[in-house]
C-alpha cells in the first residue's frame, strides 16, 4: 500500500494539472470502490475549481470552489495518471480507456486525470472543507511526521509505558500519520532498534534520535519518487526509485549495510506484516 512518500509524490505530480484549475467534467464509472462513492459525485465534481491540493497522512485532499473537499485514498493498487498534459518536452496523449478506470477528471485545458484501481481498495469521499478535520477518516490521525507537532517530546510521551512492539507503535496512525511498513523497517534499522523491542522500553534518548531519522527517511523517499514494489506509479507512469536504496526492507539473507556490522538481514512476521532487521546491530 502506498505510504506517505508515494502519496506526496502523486500530490506533487498533480499540482500543475489540478491546483487552481477547473474540472470541466467528471466521469464516475461505477457506484463504489472500497465503499460506496458519494451521492451525485460526478455532478458535484463538474464545473468546479480545485483551489488547493493538499496531503494528510496517506490521503490526497482537493479543496474545491464549492466549499467541499475531495478525499482520495489510493488503497493497495490505486493509481492516478495524467494524460493530455505537457511534461517538460513530452506530451502525454490520452490513452484508450482501461477496464479499471473508475473516476476520470477532464480539466479545462484538455488534461485528463484518471483514477485506476484494479483491486478497488482505494476510496473517495466528499465533505465540507470546514468540517474536514472532523471527518471520520481524518479525525483519528496523529501528527504529520514532517510537521512541527511531531517532535521528541511528543513521541516520547506517546510511547511511554506502551507494551506493544516499537514496530507496531510506529505503524499506529493515531500516533504518527503516514508511516507504513516499508519506512518503519528502514527507520528502525538506521536507529539500531529491534522491531521486537517493547515501545515503552525504548529509552528517551533513543526515541529522540528516531525523530530526525524518520524525517530523513521520508524526505529521501520523496526525493526518489517513492518506492515501487508492485502497483505504485507516479502520475506520469514512471516508477519510484527509493527501493534501490533499501537497507533492510525485502533484503532477507543479505549482509547488513550498517558500517562495521557483519550481521545478516532477517525476516519475521509481526501483526501479519513482514519485519526486516539485523539482529546483530538492532537491539
VOGU-3710 file (C-alpha; in Angstrom, 3 decimals, decimal comma):
1> xxxxxxxxxx> 0,000/0,000/0,000  1,413/3,444/-0,878  2,811/5,244/2,137  3,412/8,938/2,803  6,274/9,398/0,270  4,311/7,771/-2,548  1,180/9,814/-1,830  3,199/13,033/-1,560  4,874/12,222/-4,875  1,464/11,780/-6,513
11> xxxxxxxxxx> 0,226/15,043/-4,992  3,216/16,937/-6,357  2,679/15,410/-9,778  -0,946/16,566/-9,750  -0,203/20,137/-8,660  0,476/21,685/-12,103  -2,505/19,882/-13,607  -5,175/20,376/-10,943  -4,394/23,122/-8,439  -6,090/26,350/-9,483
21> xxxxxxxxxx> -7,650/24,603/-12,491  -11,278/23,941/-13,386  -12,584/20,380/-13,537  -14,698/20,666/-16,678  -16,229/17,198/-16,498  -16,050/14,230/-14,138  -16,999/10,689/-15,141  -17,763/8,182/-12,384  -17,801/4,728/-13,940  -19,008/2,630/-11,008
31> xxxxxxxxxx> -21,013/3,244/-7,824  -18,343/2,124/-5,385  -14,704/1,421/-4,694  -13,865/0,077/-1,254  -17,049/1,783/-0,073  -19,919/3,458/-1,953  -18,892/6,667/-3,692  -20,576/9,937/-2,625  -24,055/10,769/-3,882  -24,096/12,784/-7,120
41> xxxxxxxxxx> -20,310/12,624/-7,197  -19,967/13,346/-10,923  -22,301/16,345/-10,660  -20,546/17,738/-7,581  -17,169/17,456/-9,310  -18,138/19,070/-12,628  -17,512/22,774/-13,363  -15,697/23,237/-10,061  -12,248/24,670/-9,443  -9,557/22,976/-7,361
51> xxxxxxxxxx> -8,431/25,772/-5,056  -5,759/23,755/-3,223  -4,266/20,273/-3,366  -3,025/19,014/-0,015  -1,993/15,792/1,688  -2,917/14,479/5,120  -1,255/11,197/6,047  -1,922/8,873/3,088  -4,839/10,960/1,774  -4,808/13,474/-1,071
61> xxxxxxxxxx> -7,148/16,364/-0,331  -8,545/18,515/-3,148  -10,227/21,677/-1,836  -12,938/22,864/-4,217  -14,517/26,205/-5,068  -17,847/24,796/-3,852  -16,607/24,669/-0,265  -16,180/20,911/-0,364  -13,027/18,792/-0,197  -12,471/15,615/-2,173
71> xxxxxxxxxx> -10,678/12,948/-0,094  -8,706/10,391/-2,130  -7,004/7,238/-0,850  -5,060/5,087/-3,309  -5,610/1,814/-1,454  -3,410/-1,115/-2,437  -3,394/-0,786/-6,217  -4,849/2,643/-6,954  -3,020/4,796/-9,491  -3,629/8,367/-10,617
81> xxxxxxxxxx> -2,347/9,010/-14,124  -2,196/12,213/-16,164  -2,639/12,460/-19,918  -3,054/15,280/-22,412  -0,606/17,442/-20,458  2,817/18,760/-21,402  5,531/17,473/-19,047  8,840/19,075/-19,994  9,448/18,196/-23,644  6,894/15,397/-23,652
91> xxxxxxxxxx> 3,171/15,462/-24,333  1,242/12,501/-22,943  -1,749/11,791/-25,197  -4,928/10,307/-23,771  -4,621/6,504/-23,742  -7,507/4,228/-24,599  -9,821/3,765/-21,591  -8,964/0,782/-19,414  -11,261/-1,594/-17,562  -10,363/-0,237/-14,129
101> xxxxxxxxxx> -10,537/3,495/-14,915  -13,152/4,212/-12,260  -13,079/8,017/-11,966  -11,916/10,375/-14,731  -11,450/14,147/-14,415  -11,287/16,196/-17,627  -9,657/19,540/-16,891  -10,380/22,843/-18,613  -7,063/22,858/-20,507  -7,508/19,390/-22,018
111> xxxxxxxxxx> -5,550/17,448/-19,389  -7,127/14,275/-18,057  -6,632/12,799/-14,584  -7,607/9,140/-14,271  -8,043/7,116/-11,100  -7,402/3,462/-11,939  -7,750/0,768/-9,279  -7,807/-2,911/-10,213  -8,471/-4,228/-6,700  -10,783/-1,395/-5,635
121> xxxxxxxxxx> -9,274/-0,986/-2,153  -8,985/2,749/-2,770  -11,748/5,127/-1,792  -13,033/8,659/-2,268  -15,354/10,875/-0,276  -16,633/14,440/-0,324  -17,074/16,588/2,762  -17,420/20,275/3,532  -13,953/21,787/3,840  -14,737/23,485/7,151
131> xxxxxxxxxx> -15,655/20,106/8,660  -12,726/18,174/7,185  -10,836/17,780/10,468  -13,905/16,094/11,976  -14,342/13,646/9,086  -14,199/10,047/10,293  -11,176/9,284/8,082  -9,184/12,341/9,161  -10,105/12,958/12,808  -8,256/9,951/14,346
141> xxxxxxxxxx> -4,940/10,708/12,626  -1,844/11,626/14,590  0,505/14,474/13,616  2,386/14,589/10,337  5,947/13,269/10,807  7,307/16,169/8,734  5,347/18,792/10,686  6,204/20,822/13,770  3,705/18,982/16,006  5,803/15,838/15,673
151> xxxxxxxxxx> 8,845/16,198/17,907  10,928/14,385/20,529  8,696/15,311/23,467  5,530/14,259/21,644  6,897/10,867/20,554  8,420/10,147/23,970  5,082/10,875/25,617  3,087/8,710/23,208  5,424/5,715/23,533  5,821/5,872/27,312
161> xxxxxxxxxx> 4,507/2,727/29,018  3,372/1,030/25,802  3,699/-2,751/25,875  3,387/-3,211/22,108  6,473/-3,698/19,911  8,020/-0,455/18,704  7,337/-1,537/15,106  3,605/-1,802/15,855  3,553/1,521/17,697  5,185/3,407/14,826
171> xxxxxxxxxx> 2,647/1,931/12,400  -0,248/3,193/14,527  -1,788/6,056/12,533  -3,170/7,516/15,773  0,429/8,112/16,897  2,087/9,129/13,608  0,206/9,757/10,377  1,512/8,279/7,154  4,202/5,828/8,234  3,867/2,331/6,804
181> xxxxxxxxxx> 5,679/-0,975/6,884  8,496/-0,155/4,461  9,650/3,062/6,079  9,281/1,879/9,667  11,623/-1,033/8,863  14,121/1,407/7,372  13,828/3,836/10,297  14,372/1,157/12,948  17,429/-0,153/11,144  19,033/3,276/10,950
191> xxxxxxxxxx> 18,160/3,855/14,619  19,625/0,476/15,651  16,392/-0,547/17,381  14,942/-4,046/17,137  11,351/-4,154/15,826  10,638/-6,625/18,630  11,580/-4,242/21,446  8,627/-3,007/23,516  7,840/0,621/22,710  7,820/1,617/26,367
201> xxxxxxxxxx> 11,299/0,127/26,855  12,996/2,335/24,270  14,937/4,977/26,176  14,037/8,648/25,895  17,396/9,310/24,219  16,813/6,677/21,540  13,244/7,837/20,962  14,546/11,382/20,445  17,103/10,077/17,957  14,348/8,445/15,913
211> xxxxxxxxxx> 12,578/11,729/15,128  15,202/13,145/12,722  15,749/9,656/11,287  12,038/9,359/10,470  12,168/12,725/8,724  15,352/11,880/6,826  13,983/8,568/5,550  10,722/10,151/4,390  12,444/13,095/2,699  14,878/10,800/0,899
221> xxxxxxxxxx> 11,997/8,614/-0,284  10,032/11,637/-1,539  13,127/12,854/-3,372  13,383/9,429/-5,032  9,714/9,461/-6,055  8,664/6,817/-3,537  9,169/3,059/-3,637  7,730/0,909/-6,429  7,254/-2,716/-5,431  4,147/-3,847/-7,311
231> xxxxxxxxxx> 1,414/-1,431/-8,366  2,669/2,022/-7,404  3,437/4,501/-10,182  3,995/8,240/-10,255  1,439/10,371/-12,110  3,472/10,189/-15,324  3,537/6,391/-15,137  7,169/6,235/-14,006  8,346/4,051/-11,129  9,657/5,411/-7,856
241> xxxxxxxxxx> 13,286/4,582/-7,078  13,740/4,508/-3,286  13,523/0,706/-3,296  17,027/0,683/-4,795  18,373/2,178/-1,560  16,557/-0,115/0,899  18,871/-1,107/3,732  16,651/-3,836/5,189  13,197/-3,978/3,600  12,880/-7,063/1,371
251> xxxxxxxxxx> 16,592/-7,780/1,932  16,260/-11,090/3,790  19,534/-13,035/3,750  21,587/-10,061/2,567  24,536/-8,634/4,524  23,697/-5,792/6,892  24,658/-2,395/5,446  25,477/-0,796/8,790  29,152/0,197/8,826  31,190/-2,284/10,854
261> xxxxxxxxxx> 28,353/-4,826/11,212  28,818/-8,332/9,802  25,230/-9,429/10,514  22,608/-10,676/8,070  19,122/-9,298/7,465  16,354/-11,497/8,896  12,610/-11,521/8,329  9,940/-12,089/10,968  6,170/-11,593/10,899  4,578/-9,081/13,279
271> xxxxxxxxxx> 0,823/-8,493/13,235  0,626/-10,128/9,833  3,343/-7,945/8,292  6,931/-8,724/7,410  9,600/-7,051/9,521  13,145/-6,966/8,168  16,003/-6,244/10,549  19,528/-7,135/11,641  19,543/-8,971/14,967  23,191/-8,121/15,454
281> xxx> 23,071/-4,314/15,332  19,411/-3,672/16,131  18,804/-4,071/19,867
//
